[in-house]
Amino acid sequence: MTAAVAGGPDAPQLRRVELDVSGMSCGACAARVETKLNKVDGVHASVNFATRVATVDAPDIVSTDDLCDVVRRSGYEAAPRAHLPVDQADPDDAKARSLLRRLLVAAVLLVPLADLSVMIAVVPGTGFTGREWVLMALAAPIVTWAAWPFHRVALRNARYGIASMETLISVGITAATLWSVYTIFGGNRPHETRGIWQAR
């Protein structure tokens, strides 16, 4: 959406543009987009995280496509705002359902994963041949498919040299997974091999 913005007689002619911004997951994301837009000469922008709308006052020489490119270079997607009917479905509904589905699958797999891990650690005699592969099979969908929305955003952010909450989560998941694989399949055990160190 574009509208004219009045100014003083010597002020440059501005127009107001509204952009739909997608991919933001927190207030810090909205602040990042707002900061990037405001760095463009002659542009004044305000980004509302709740509505996912960027309201931009920009001079005529800055096109709407230019503004969308600035948002994309911030790691998010943008398009001119489309005023949808009131009864239009919530665009975040599908994403929320997908995240809930991933959470439920991860929770179901976590129960046997945690039980087996604790049981083998506390009662070493319950260990069995191939337990490493069973634990890996239970953990793999959690750290890959269930966590993919975080990894996807982190990878997209890395392309633009930025970091966000998703980056921290993705790095934490990846580091914990790599360390677990290392310790299960050949990491050096401490000299003390009683109790919890026999979890392998």
C-alpha positions in Angstrom: 0.0 0.0 0.0 1.3 3.5 -0.9 0.1 6.9 0.1 1.4 10.5 -0.2 2.8 12.1 2.9 2.6 15.9 3.1 5.7 17.9 4.0 6.9 21.5 4.2 7.5 23.5 1.0 11.2 22.7 1.0 10.9 19.1 2.2 11.4 16.3 -0.2 8.2 14.6 -1.4 7.6 11.5 0.7 5.2 8.6 0.2 4.0 6.2 2.8 4.5 2.5 2.0 3.2 -0.4 4.1 5.1 -3.7 3.8 4.1 -7.2 5.0 7.2 -8.6 6.7 7.4 -12.4 7.2 10.0 -14.5 9.0 10.1 -12.4 12.2 9.9 -14.4 15.4 10.5 -11.8 18.2 10.6 -8.1 18.9 14.4 -8.1 18.2 13.7 -9.2 14.7 11.3 -6.2 14.2 13.9 -3.9 15.7 16.5 -5.2 13.2 14.3 -4.7 10.2 13.4 -1.2 11.5 17.1 -0.3 12.0 18.0 -1.5 8.5 15.2 0.5 6.8 16.0 3.7 8.8 19.6 3.5 7.5 18.4 4.3 4.0 18.7 8.0 3.2 15.5 9.9 3.6 13.6 6.9 5.0 11.7 6.8 8.3 10.3 3.4 9.2 8.4 1.8 12.0 7.9 -2.0 12.3 5.1 -3.6 14.3 6.0 -7.1 15.3 2.4 -8.0 16.3 0.9 -7.1 12.9 4.1 -8.0 10.9 3.7 -4.6 9.1 6.5 -2.1 8.3 5.2 1.4 7.8 7.8 3.4 5.8 7.9 7.0 4.8 10.3 7.1 1.8 11.3 9.6 -0.9 10.1 8.9 -4.4 13.6 7.9 -5.5 13.4 4.9 -3.2 11.2 2.3 -4.8 9.1 -0.2 -3.0 11.3 -2.9 -4.5 14.3 -1.2 -3.0 12.7 -1.3 0.5 11.8 -5.0 0.1 15.4 -5.7 -0.8 16.6 -3.9 2.3 14.3 -6.2 4.4 15.5 -9.3 2.5 19.1 -8.3 3.3 18.1 -8.2 6.9 17.2 -11.9 6.7 13.4 -11.6 6.3 10.9 -11.5 3.5 8.8 -8.4 2.5 6.1 -7.6 0.0 3.7 -4.6 -0.5 0.9 -4.9 2.1 -2.2 -6.6 0.8 -5.3 -5.6 2.7 -7.1 -8.9 3.2 -10.7 -9.4 4.1 -11.6 -9.5 7.7 -12.5 -13.2 7.6 -9.2 -14.1 6.0 -7.4 -17.0 7.8 -4.5 -16.0 10.1 -1.3 -16.4 8.0 0.5 -17.6 11.1 -2.0 -20.4 11.8 -0.3 -22.9 9.4 3.1 -22.1 10.9 1.8 -22.5 14.5 0.2 -25.9 13.6 3.5 -27.1 12.0 5.5 -26.1 15.1 3.0 -27.8 17.4 3.2 -31.0 15.3 7.0 -31.0 15.5 6.8 -30.3 19.3 4.4 -33.3 19.8 6.6 -35.7 17.8 9.7 -34.5 19.7 8.0 -35.0 23.1 6.8 -38.5 22.2 10.4 -39.5 21.2 11.9 -37.8 24.2 10.2 -40.0 26.7 11.9 -43.3 25.7 15.1 -41.5 24.9 15.3 -39.9 28.3 14.2 -43.1 30.1 16.8 -45.3 28.3 19.6 -42.8 28.8 18.9 -42.5 32.6 18.3 -46.2 33.1 21.6 -47.2 31.4 23.5 -44.5 33.3 22.1 -45.3 36.7 21.9 -49.1 36.3 24.8 -50.0 34.0 23.8 -53.6 33.9 20.8 -52.7 31.9 22.9 -51.7 28.9 22.5 -53.8 25.7 24.2 -54.3 22.4 23.4 -51.6 19.9 22.1 -49.2 22.5 24.0 -46.4 20.9 22.1 -46.9 17.7 18.8 -47.0 19.4 19.5 -43.8 21.2 20.6 -42.1 18.0 17.5 -43.3 16.2 15.3 -41.7 18.8 17.3 -38.5 19.0 17.8 -37.9 15.2 14.3 -36.8 14.4 14.3 -34.4 17.3 17.5 -32.6 16.5 16.8 -32.6 12.7 13.2 -32.6 11.7 11.7 -31.2 14.9 14.4 -28.5 15.1 14.5 -27.7 11.4 12.6 -24.3 11.7 15.4 -23.1 14.0 18.1 -24.5 11.7 16.5 -23.0 8.6 16.3 -19.5 10.1 19.9 -19.8 11.5 21.2 -20.7 8.0 19.3 -17.9 6.4 20.7 -15.4 9.0 24.2 -16.8 8.4 23.9 -15.9 4.7 23.5 -12.2 5.7 26.0 -12.3 8.5 23.4 -11.8 11.3 22.3 -13.7 14.3 19.1 -14.1 16.2 17.4 -16.2 18.9 17.1 -19.0 16.4 20.8 -18.9 15.7 21.6 -19.5 19.4 19.1 -22.4 19.6 20.4 -24.0 16.4 24.1 -23.7 17.5 23.1 -25.2 20.9 21.3 -28.1 19.4 24.1 -28.8 16.9 26.9 -28.6 19.6 25.0 -30.8 22.0 24.3 -33.4 19.2 27.9 -33.5 18.0 29.3 -33.8 21.6 26.8 -36.6 22.3 27.7 -38.5 19.1 31.4 -38.1 20.0 31.0 -39.5 23.5 28.7 -42.3 22.5 30.8 -43.6 19.6 34.3 -43.3 20.7 35.0 -40.3 22.8 37.6 -40.7 25.5 36.1 -42.0 28.7 37.3 -40.7 32.1 39.5 -43.1 34.0 36.7 -43.5 36.5 34.2 -45.9 34.7 31.8 -46.5 37.5 28.2 -45.2 37.7 27.1 -42.6 35.2 30.3 -42.9 33.0 29.0 -46.3 32.0 26.0 -44.7 30.2 27.7 -45.6 26.9 
